Amino acid sequence: MIRFVTPLKLLLLAVLAAAIVAGFVSIPAGASLPVHWNVAGEPDGFMPRDWALIMPAGVTLLVWAVFLVVDRFADAEQRERGAYVADVALTALTALMAAITVMTVLIGTGLASNMVQVIAVGFGLLLLVLGNAMPKSRPNMFAGIRMPSTLHSEANWAATHRLGGWLTIVGGIVLLVAAFVAPMQVLVWWVIGCVILPMLIASAYSLVLASRGT
Protein backbone atom coordinates (compact mmCIF):
# COMPACT_ATOMS: atom_id res chain seq x y z
CA MET A 1 0.00 0.00 0.00
CA ILE A 2 1.25 3.49 -0.89
CA ARG A 3 1.84 5.64 2.17
CA PHE A 4 0.09 8.91 1.36
CA VAL A 5 0.50 10.52 4.78
CA THR A 6 4.15 10.74 5.78
CA PRO A 7 6.12 13.60 7.36
CA LEU A 8 8.11 14.15 4.15
CA LYS A 9 5.06 14.26 1.88
CA LEU A 10 3.26 16.61 4.25
CA LEU A 11 6.33 18.86 4.34
CA LEU A 12 6.56 18.94 0.54
CA LEU A 13 2.86 19.80 0.24
CA ALA A 14 3.33 22.55 2.84
CA VAL A 15 6.27 23.99 0.85
CA LEU A 16 4.14 23.91 -2.30
CA ALA A 17 1.26 25.69 -0.59
CA ALA A 18 3.57 28.24 1.07
CA ALA A 19 5.23 29.03 -2.26
CA ILE A 20 1.84 29.65 -3.87
CA VAL A 21 0.82 32.00 -1.06
CA ALA A 22 4.18 33.80 -1.27
CA GLY A 23 3.69 34.21 -5.01
CA PHE A 24 0.29 35.79 -4.62
CA VAL A 25 1.66 38.15 -1.99
CA SER A 26 4.93 39.16 -3.68
CA ILE A 27 4.17 39.11 -7.42
CA PRO A 28 1.96 41.84 -8.91
CA ALA A 29 -1.49 40.67 -9.99
CA GLY A 30 -1.01 41.76 -13.60
CA ALA A 31 2.32 39.98 -14.10
CA SER A 32 2.90 37.22 -16.64
CA LEU A 33 5.19 34.36 -15.68
CA PRO A 34 7.04 31.88 -17.91
CA VAL A 35 5.59 28.36 -17.90
CA HIS A 36 7.33 26.81 -20.90
CA TRP A 37 10.90 26.82 -22.18
CA ASN A 38 12.20 25.84 -25.62
CA VAL A 39 15.09 23.46 -26.29
CA ALA A 40 17.52 26.39 -26.04
CA GLY A 41 16.40 27.05 -22.46
CA GLU A 42 14.58 30.27 -23.36
CA PRO A 43 11.05 30.98 -22.08
CA ASP A 44 8.56 30.84 -24.94
CA GLY A 45 5.25 30.42 -23.13
CA PHE A 46 3.69 32.68 -20.49
CA MET A 47 0.60 32.68 -18.29
CA PRO A 48 -1.01 35.24 -15.98
CA ARG A 49 0.35 35.11 -12.44
CA ASP A 50 -2.63 33.24 -10.96
CA TRP A 51 -2.58 30.41 -13.49
CA ALA A 52 1.21 30.11 -13.46
CA LEU A 53 1.24 29.72 -9.68
CA ILE A 54 -1.68 27.31 -9.53
CA MET A 55 -0.63 25.07 -12.43
CA PRO A 56 2.04 23.05 -10.53
CA ALA A 57 -0.46 22.48 -7.73
CA GLY A 58 -2.98 21.26 -10.30
CA VAL A 59 -0.42 18.83 -11.73
CA THR A 60 0.35 17.64 -8.20
CA LEU A 61 -3.35 17.13 -7.49
CA LEU A 62 -3.75 15.12 -10.70
CA VAL A 63 -0.73 12.93 -9.88
CA TRP A 64 -2.04 12.25 -6.38
CA ALA A 65 -5.50 11.45 -7.77
CA VAL A 66 -4.04 8.89 -10.18
CA PHE A 67 -2.02 7.23 -7.41
CA LEU A 68 -5.05 7.20 -5.10
CA VAL A 69 -7.20 5.54 -7.76
CA VAL A 70 -4.53 2.93 -8.47
CA ASP A 71 -4.03 2.26 -4.76
CA ARG A 72 -7.78 1.94 -4.27
CA PHE A 73 -8.78 -0.20 -7.23
CA ALA A 74 -5.69 -2.14 -8.34
CA ASP A 75 -5.43 -5.83 -7.60
CA ALA A 76 -4.15 -6.24 -4.04
CA GLU A 77 -1.17 -8.39 -4.99
CA GLN A 78 -0.19 -6.13 -7.89
CA ARG A 79 -0.55 -3.08 -5.66
CA GLU A 80 1.67 -4.59 -2.99
CA ARG A 81 4.36 -5.57 -5.51
CA GLY A 82 4.62 -2.05 -6.90
CA ALA A 83 3.93 -0.08 -3.73
CA TYR A 84 7.54 0.73 -2.88
CA VAL A 85 8.42 2.21 -6.27
CA ALA A 86 5.06 3.99 -6.49
CA ASP A 87 5.55 5.51 -3.04
CA VAL A 88 9.03 6.77 -3.93
CA ALA A 89 7.80 8.11 -7.27
CA LEU A 90 4.92 10.00 -5.64
CA THR A 91 7.27 11.62 -3.13
CA ALA A 92 9.80 12.56 -5.81
CA LEU A 93 7.19 14.00 -8.19
CA THR A 94 5.67 16.05 -5.38
CA ALA A 95 9.12 17.40 -4.55
CA LEU A 96 9.70 18.31 -8.19
CA MET A 97 6.41 20.23 -8.38
CA ALA A 98 7.23 22.04 -5.15
CA ALA A 99 10.64 23.03 -6.53
CA ILE A 100 9.09 24.30 -9.77
CA THR A 101 6.60 26.38 -7.78
CA VAL A 102 9.33 27.89 -5.62
CA MET A 103 11.38 28.68 -8.73
CA THR A 104 8.36 30.26 -10.44
CA VAL A 105 7.96 32.59 -7.47
CA LEU A 106 11.66 33.48 -7.51
CA ILE A 107 11.47 34.26 -11.22
CA GLY A 108 8.38 36.40 -10.66
CA THR A 109 10.17 38.40 -7.97
CA GLY A 110 13.32 38.81 -10.08
CA LEU A 111 15.52 36.72 -7.79
CA ALA A 112 16.17 33.94 -10.31
CA SER A 113 15.80 33.25 -14.00
CA ASN A 114 17.03 29.77 -14.94
CA MET A 115 14.13 27.35 -14.60
CA VAL A 116 15.69 24.83 -17.01
CA GLN A 117 18.62 24.35 -14.64
CA VAL A 118 16.26 23.77 -11.72
CA ILE A 119 14.27 21.24 -13.75
CA ALA A 120 17.51 19.47 -14.69
CA VAL A 121 18.59 19.30 -11.06
CA GLY A 122 15.11 18.12 -10.05
CA PHE A 123 15.10 15.36 -12.64
CA GLY A 124 18.65 14.40 -11.67
CA LEU A 125 17.60 13.90 -8.06
CA LEU A 126 14.42 12.13 -9.20
CA LEU A 127 16.51 9.67 -11.23
CA LEU A 128 18.77 8.98 -8.25
CA VAL A 129 15.79 8.19 -6.04
CA LEU A 130 13.99 6.06 -8.62
CA GLY A 131 17.18 4.25 -9.58
CA ASN A 132 17.68 3.23 -5.97
CA ALA A 133 14.07 2.01 -5.71
CA MET A 134 13.82 0.04 -8.95
CA PRO A 135 15.79 -3.07 -7.88
CA LYS A 136 13.52 -3.40 -4.84
CA SER A 137 10.36 -3.84 -6.92
CA ARG A 138 8.65 -7.04 -8.04
CA PRO A 139 6.65 -7.79 -11.19
CA ASN A 140 3.50 -5.68 -11.25
CA MET A 141 1.28 -3.84 -13.71
CA PHE A 142 1.63 -0.24 -12.59
CA ALA A 143 5.19 0.60 -11.45
CA GLY A 144 8.43 -0.27 -13.21
CA ILE A 145 9.51 -1.43 -16.67
CA ARG A 146 6.36 -3.27 -17.66
CA MET A 147 6.94 -5.47 -20.71
CA PRO A 148 5.79 -9.00 -21.50
CA SER A 149 9.37 -10.17 -20.95
CA THR A 150 9.56 -8.68 -17.44
CA LEU A 151 5.99 -9.40 -16.36
CA HIS A 152 6.21 -13.09 -17.26
CA SER A 153 9.51 -13.81 -15.50
CA GLU A 154 10.59 -12.91 -11.98
CA ALA A 155 14.22 -13.42 -12.97
CA ASN A 156 13.89 -11.17 -16.02
CA TRP A 157 12.17 -8.47 -13.98
CA ALA A 158 14.85 -8.60 -11.28
CA ALA A 159 17.77 -8.49 -13.73
CA THR A 160 16.19 -5.76 -15.86
CA HIS A 161 15.40 -3.54 -12.89
CA ARG A 162 18.80 -4.13 -11.34
CA LEU A 163 20.49 -2.89 -14.53
CA GLY A 164 17.85 -0.20 -15.05
CA GLY A 165 18.34 1.01 -11.50
CA TRP A 166 22.10 1.38 -11.92
CA LEU A 167 21.71 3.09 -15.30
CA THR A 168 19.10 5.45 -13.87
CA ILE A 169 21.41 6.37 -11.01
CA VAL A 170 24.23 7.02 -13.49
CA GLY A 171 21.83 9.11 -15.56
CA GLY A 172 20.92 11.13 -12.48
CA ILE A 173 24.56 11.79 -11.63
CA VAL A 174 25.36 12.79 -15.22
CA LEU A 175 22.35 15.10 -15.31
CA LEU A 176 23.29 16.78 -12.04
CA VAL A 177 26.76 17.48 -13.42
CA ALA A 178 25.35 18.65 -16.75
CA ALA A 179 22.99 21.04 -14.96
CA PHE A 180 26.00 23.06 -13.82
CA VAL A 181 28.50 22.62 -16.67
CA ALA A 182 26.51 22.09 -19.88
CA PRO A 183 25.50 25.12 -21.97
CA MET A 184 21.91 26.13 -21.27
CA GLN A 185 21.18 25.86 -25.00
CA VAL A 186 21.60 22.06 -24.89
CA LEU A 187 20.62 21.27 -21.30
CA VAL A 188 17.11 20.17 -22.31
CA TRP A 189 18.67 17.46 -24.49
CA TRP A 190 20.72 16.25 -21.53
CA VAL A 191 17.50 15.94 -19.53
CA ILE A 192 15.79 13.97 -22.30
CA GLY A 193 18.78 11.69 -22.83
CA CYS A 194 19.40 10.94 -19.17
CA VAL A 195 15.73 10.12 -18.61
CA ILE A 196 15.09 8.02 -21.72
CA LEU A 197 18.36 6.19 -22.40
CA PRO A 198 18.45 4.13 -19.17
CA MET A 199 14.93 2.85 -19.85
CA LEU A 200 15.68 2.05 -23.48
CA ILE A 201 18.86 0.16 -22.61
CA ALA A 202 17.19 -1.76 -19.77
CA SER A 203 14.24 -2.65 -22.03
CA ALA A 204 16.59 -3.94 -24.74
CA TYR A 205 18.43 -5.95 -22.09
CA SER A 206 15.15 -7.50 -20.99
CA LEU A 207 14.42 -8.63 -24.55
CA VAL A 208 17.90 -10.13 -24.83
CA LEU A 209 17.36 -12.06 -21.61
CA ALA A 210 13.98 -13.26 -22.83
CA SER A 211 15.53 -14.50 -26.08
CA ARG A 212 17.88 -16.59 -23.94
CA GLY A 213 15.05 -18.07 -21.93
CA THR A 214 15.27 -15.83 -18.85
Secondary structure, 3 states (H helix, E strand, C coil): CCCCCCHHHHHHHHHHHHHHHHHHHHCCCCCEEEEEECCCCCEEEEEEHHHHHHHHHHHHHHHHHHHHHHHHHCCHHHHHHHHHHHHHHHHHHHHHHHHHHHHHHHHHCCCCCCHHHHHHHHHHHHHHHHHHHHHHCCCCCCCCCCCHHHHCCHHHHHHHHHHHHHHHHHHHHHHHHHHHHCCHHHHHHHHHHHHHHHHHHHHHHHHHHHHCCC
